[in-house]
Amino acid sequence: MERIDPWGSIDIKDYGKLSKEFGIKPFKEILFRIKKPSLYMRRNIIYGHKDFWIILDAINKKQKFAMLTGLMPSGKFHLGHKVIADQIIYYQRLGAQCYITVADIESYLTRNIPLDQAYKLAINEYLLNYIALGLKPKNVHFYFQSNGSKEYMNLSKYVSKKINFNEVKAIYGDISPGKLISALTQVADILYPQLKENKGPKPVIVPVGFDQLPHINFTRDIALRMKKEYNFILPSATFNKFMPSLQGTIKMSTSAPESYIALTDDEKTVRNKIIKYAFSGGRATIKEHREKGGNPDIDVSYQYLTFLEESDAKLKKIYYDYKDGKLLTSELKEILINKLNSFLKKHQQNREKAKKVLHKYILKD
């Protein structure tokens, strides 16, 4: 079985195959039970889960539950980050208590980012965008790992009593002391909503990409071992597909601006990036494209629209028009450019408004 590095990169060619190999249940099998599925759920962008039925029961019975996510303050907030942000807001609207942890300790230990720089990035690149996308202050707990409560800080230490080096090595391979501390801190983050100070225990949903599976499995194992002391409920998780980089690789990189569209990019920058970098599924010539059609399944412009276009009917028409050769690559890119710039114009106006209400989120706890 392949080992997954949650701090590295991963090239996923077949989500279904990996799900079977690592015990992730297909999300489509539970979709029919969801009264108001999100766009990502409907389109199989959220493709897998662990114990989502626990969350579903809480939602349907109007019982308390929490959503936990972490953010790595390492650079520009881009469309790939928006996938998780949209899920935060989706669960908030369903009544979730939203716990958002800034992984400033982890960013320092694994990426050498100073704490003061991490603070600025977390506020200016992440929180502002969360608010602009629709996050409300009610039921939001926005906190930094370096400034957690006493009970939270102690939990990351108590966790160490429940593990041994052999199992850590089996999960993560040979990791540095810094990464081990990061892993233990992540366990504390995921279990934090269930502490007594947060009126736990309660069901918790953690939306992640496949690369975070080791942290999810590690936490679930420890939650079982600490059940006597804390009565933890096994945290649930959903797994979403990565939004590809502009070049078509599996993941965007904050260190490579040409690989992503930032939510602060202007219209000219968006147009230039899409035209210059967006990987095409079109043919070599217009004549050949008209005759044989393009491949929307590998075309980045179409892939981005699966995350952004709300109308299933419009998306389906674009798919078949491109596949049949009716729609050229240049025309498909133009559809995406217009979609992005329309969204970003409104979003950036909302970002300016968000600056006036930041205090409602930062000073919550």
WOZIUR-V826911 format. One record per backbone hydrogen bond with DSSP energy under -1.0 kcal/mol. NH is the residue of the N-H (numbers start at 1). CO is the residue of the C=O. Records with the same first field share a line. If there is no record, write none. Layout:
BEGIN
NH->CO, CO
END
This chain:
BEGIN
8->5
18->14
19->15
20->16
21->17
22->18
24->19
25->49
27->47
30->27
33->30
34->31
42->38
43->39
44->41
45->40
46->40
47->239
48->239
49->25
50->237
54->51
56->52
57->53
58->54
59->55
60->56
61->57
62->59
63->58
66->203
67->97
68->205
69->99
71->101
74->72
79->261
82->78
85->81
86->82
88->84
89->85
90->86
91->87
92->88
93->89
95->92
96->91
97->65
98->139
99->67
100->141
101->69
102->143
103->71
104->102
107->103
108->104
109->105
110->106
111->107
113->107
118->114
119->115
120->116
121->117
122->118
123->119
124->120
125->121
126->121
127->122
128->123
130->126
131->127
132->128
133->129
134->131
135->130
140->137
141->98
143->100
145->102
147->144
148->145
153->149
154->150
155->151
156->152
158->154
159->155
161->158
162->159
163->160
168->164
169->165
170->166
171->167
172->168
173->169
180->176
181->177
182->178
183->179
184->180
185->181
186->182
187->183
188->184
189->185
190->186
191->187
192->188
194->191
195->192
198->195
199->196
200->195
205->66
206->236
208->238
212->209
213->210
216->212
217->213
218->214
219->215
220->216
221->217
222->218
223->219
224->220
225->221
226->222
227->224
230->226
231->227
236->204
237->50
238->206
239->48
240->208
241->45
245->249
246->259
248->245
256->253
259->256
260->257
263->77
265->262
270->266
271->267
272->268
273->269
274->270
275->271
276->272
277->273
278->274
279->246
289->285
290->286
291->287
292->288
293->289
294->322
295->281
298->295
300->279
303->299
304->300
305->301
306->302
307->304
308->304
309->305
315->311
316->312
317->313
318->314
319->315
320->316
321->317
322->318
323->319
324->320
326->321
327->321
332->328
333->329
334->330
335->331
336->332
337->333
338->334
339->335
340->336
341->337
342->338
343->339
344->340
345->341
346->342
347->343
348->344
349->345
350->346
351->347
352->348
353->349
354->350
355->351
356->353
357->354
360->357
361->358
362->358
363->359
364->361
END
